[in-house]
Each structure stands twice: as structure tokens, then as C-alpha cells.
Amino acid sequence: MILDFVRRLTLLSRARKRTILIAYDLAAMGLALWGAFSTRLGEFYFPTDPLALGTAALSILIGTLGLYHLQVYHIVLRYFDLRVVGRILLGSAIAATAWVILVYFTRPAITVDGLEMMVPRSVGFIYGGFLFMLLFMGRYAMALMLAAGRRDGDRTSKHCRNIAIYGANASGISLANSVRADAAFRLCGFIDDDGALHGQIVAGVPVYSPKALADMAQAPGLDEVFLAMPQASRSQRLAAIARLTEHNIQVKTIPAPEELVSGRFTVTDVRPINVSDLLRRDPVQPLNRLIGEAVEGRCILITGAGGSIGSEICRQILRAKPAKLVLLDHSEFALYAIEQQLIEARARLPEGERPEIAAVVGSMLSEFLIKKLLRAHDVDTVYHAAAYKHVPLLEQNEVVGVENNVLGTWVLAKAALDAKLTRFTMISTDKAVRPKSVMGASKRVAELIVQAFADDPSCETRFGIVRFGNVLDSSGSVVQRFRSQIRHGGPVTVTHREITRFFMSIPEATQLVLQASALARNGEVFVLDMGEPVKIADLARHMISLSGMTVRDDQNPGGDIAIEYVGLRPGEKLYEELFVGEETLETAHPRIRMAKERFIAPDELVGHIRELRAAVASGDSAKVRAKLGELIEPDQGALERVEPELADRI
């Protein structure tokens, strides 16, 4: 019956709820004043003197107006918390003070046991205390009833999920308050590594040790754990995730500090654990002064602007106050998508920081188009992200891959040199180091082109090269393939048990590009310190665990998802390297390394490119491969078709 009443109460309009609260407060003030008189006089007493009653009524009216002015009636009860206490206390003080002032000036008399006397001054203080308790406890009781009504209603819907929050800290408490306001969740408690908190009550729920996870995962069942550790180190987060996935508990996390600061997320934006959370190192923080030096006030051209890397470069640049963004991509749909995203993001920027955005559909192979773009938009800086990057596909499409990756870079870099641009930064890959694939070889030759133009005596452009490791969740990445395979029930396919890769997140990759462009002077190669390489088999196991499932293998034949080893693909290596040589130099950023590597003199390179262009024009893939092999041979990377069965020889 009570719950039925509560449900009806929740359906009332905001105005009606406010009327009920005002009526309650009027009654509470009268009750508090009666209680103050009775407490002070030691007997149940109600004043009968008209002046005393008029004074009481006027003080109650002033108190109600004071509460309204303090916006106490605008507080939504289901979000009621201790921060409201200050307003209620001040409102009670206003009502009590009004009573004391009115009594002082009107001097009403009261009769007790036949004796007439003045109203005791202490009644006002007692009145204020009683009133505060009634106003606060009444609202708190209403908030509890409403919460109980929501929880009961949700139980009947059978969609309520039991959750715990890992981290009894400020972020965890803020998240707990939001969880309580959502009927889809039932908060079971906190989990924290701090032994001093175990067994304590935080935000109304107990704090458990991580050792209690085994029991919590059993009936009545813990469905999810929200990870509230935004300030924790990468190792601490990994340890917490490992404890949770051990019990097949689904894990979600709140955004990292840099995401909160950016304004794109709030502490209540809970999301599934991202694979980037599993990088066995702390993320590399950018030096904003370098990004500002490279971007602020400049007109910037981004090739491949619709790709996963190019589009993130666009988003990062937009926040760094450029004068203009010119987006180039041959994919109409991808270009339209990033243009619309940037236009929407630009509208949220301050009035004086909204750059012009120009989207151009076209190919960087068109020398006429590139020169026209640079001249028409007065381009100052180029970020060259356009390339074909899929290793097995380019093994079967050598001519197209080389035409795009090599000849496209030649057209673009030469146009930048001739136009005397300030900066030109090319995005390369660790597969360009001693390459075993067409893709890697084509990117290495593209690097040689950039380095050759940087060595040109007439060069006024600061050319630079950035080598990426594998970028987590970029288009075509292994992470996306694993995620799809897990979603469809497996198996997850890994090419080799021992294969490793360097990994970096998309924000790290794009920030590296912008910082390297500020550091580049003469064709240097820049690489991010990505820590130790990650075994792909371990990555697959982690992703399966994070999905709340187990790996099916010999030790666990009843598991959910199997991992199959299918052999290396054509052009694939067991491991990647970051530099052609061993000597590297420090830069202004403590975790960005730089190298000045072997290059081919500009005059000599012109002849090689002429021959390569002829081979591409004739469609002769054998000649294309031969010329690539000739250009990269000094790097000790013979270009050959690598079949899976040759894995052990790589």
C-alpha cells in the first residue's frame, strides 16, 4: 500500500510536488514552534494570545519565503544529498531569526499556570534546531521512499543489474550517486585495495576487499563492476582488471583524467574497458607547447583526412587553434563524415577560435590538384596520413599500392618543396624497418623520398617522418577483428603463438605527429617510446576475458571462446623494429626518440622514381617488386613473398 502511494507520488507534476513540500514545511514550522514552547516551559503548551499567534504566523511566512529564495523548493528529491544541508540550515536560521526579531519588537505575552510572562528568548534557538531537524529529516525520508519505489518498480521489470564500484574515492562516490538515481542498477558496495577502508561504510554502502570478489560473484550475483580509478597508474589499473576478469565479471570504467579535462566526458560516462587500458605502460602525455607551435594560427592540409588516423589528427588540430583546415581524401563518404564532425565540434569552440574548414575530394596523385590546393588555400603545413596500409592486400595488389604510397608521396612532397611550405610531416610505420612486405617497402621508399627532399639544397621546408607502431582500434586493426570474432562466438584467430607488436593509442599517435612536426628540421625520423612489444596471443586472451568470457583450451575445455593459430600471412613478420640503425637521439619530449637515417641523394633518387613510375604505368608487378628491393636493399631487407610456412625463417 505504501509503495503504491510512493509510485503515485512519483507520477505527480513538479508543481504539485512543490505544493506538497510547501504544505509540509508550513506544518513543520508550526510543529517546531509548538515543540520549542513545550520544551522550554516543561509542559505541552500552545499560545492563545492573538499577538503571539500573529507573530508566529508572520515568522512562518517569512521562513517559507526564505526557503523559497534559497531555492530549497527547486531541489529534486531523488538527487537529494548532504550538499542540501547548508541551504536547509540557513533557511531554518532565517525562520528562527525572524521569530526572535518579531518577538523583540511586538513583545507578545503568554500565560503559564495563570501567570502572564514575556516569551522566553531561548524559544527562538530551540525553534531553529527543531525546524532544521524536521525539514531535513522530512526530505531525507521522502528521498528514501522515492528510491525504494524506483527499486521496487525495477525489480518487477527484471532488468536491474547488481553492480559494485572499484575505488572508494571521490570519483567512485560521484559515480555511486549517479548509479542510485538510475533504476537500472542496484549498488551492492565498493571494492578498494586500501585495507583501512575494508568493512567501513562509504556513501551508504560497505567497502569490501578484492578478496571478497569470489563470494560477491556468487548468488545473488554481481553483474558488473565499474572501475573508478582515473588517477591510478597503468599498473594499478591492470592489477584491478586482472582481479575482476579472473572471476568472469564484466568490467566498465570511467574516463581517464585527460578525457575529463577535455570536456568530452564526465565522471558518469561509464564505458566498457578499452583495449588501450591494457597497454602495459602509462600513456605518453603530450607537450602542449609543441602542439601549439606546430598548429596555432596556421593553414593546415591533412591528406587521408577521412581515415582513422587522419580524422583524429583533424580533431586534435581543431582544438589547437589553427587558422584553417583543408581536408583531402579520395573517399567521398569518409570525407563528408569527418567534415560534419569537425563542423559540429567547431560550433562548440569560443567565437574567436573557430577555423575555416575546407573539404576536398581528390587524389594526391594529381599533381595539378595538389599544387592548386596549396596555392588556393595558402597552405602552411602538410600532415601526410594518406596511404594503403593493409599488408596481405598489398601483397596481391603491388602496383596500386606502390603507386599510391610511393608516387603519391613524391607528388605531395615535391609540391611542398616547390611551394616552400613551413612544415611537411609524413606518417610512416614500423613495418618500413627492414621490410618483408610490399606495404612496408613502399613506406620505406616514401621515407627515402621525404629524406631526399629534406636534403635538397634549395629546401626551406622542415620535413619530418613519424613511425607508428600498431594503432589500437584504427581501421583494419587486429583489435577490431578480435572484437568481431568474440561477438560472433569465436574462434579468435592469431597468426603465430610468438608474434609481437608495438602498440599505441590513437590519441598518442596523433599527438606524436603534431609534436614531431614541431621538432623536425631536416628529414629526421621520430618514434614514440612504446615500451615493450605485446604478444598478440596475450592481447586476444585479455580481450576475451574483458568480454566476461573464458578462453577454451586444454586447461579449460569448457571455456567460451577458442584461440586458433592460423600461420603468418603473406608479408607478415614475427616482430617489428622501430629504427633502421641503432643510434637514436633524445628530443625535447622525454619519450619521443629521433634518428637521422640513411637516405638517397636527390639527384640519384629522381632516376629510381622515373623507373618505378614506368613499371607502375606498365602494370608490371615483377618490375615494381624488383625496383622496391633495389631501393631498400641497403637496409638489409630483401623484399620477397613470405608464405605462412616460412614463418620460422623470418
Helices and strands as residue ranges (DSSP letters): H 2-10, H 14-41, H 50-69, G 72-74, G 77-79, G 82-84, H 85-106, E 109-112, E 115-118, H 122-157, E 161-166, H 170-180, E 185-191, G 195-197, E 201-202, E 205-208, G 210-212, H 213-216, E 224-227, H 234-245, E 250-253, H 257-262, E 271-272, G 275-278, H 288-295, E 299-303, H 308-318, E 324-329, H 332-347, G 351-353, E 356-361, H 367-376, E 381-384, H 391-396, H 398-402, I 403-407, H 408-418, E 423-429, G 430-432, H 438-454, E 462-468, E 470-471, H 478-487, E 492-494, E 500-501, E 503-504, H 506-519, E 524-528, E 534-535, H 536-546, E 551-552, E 561-565, E 585-586, E 592-595, H 602-618, H 621-632, G 633-635, G 644-649
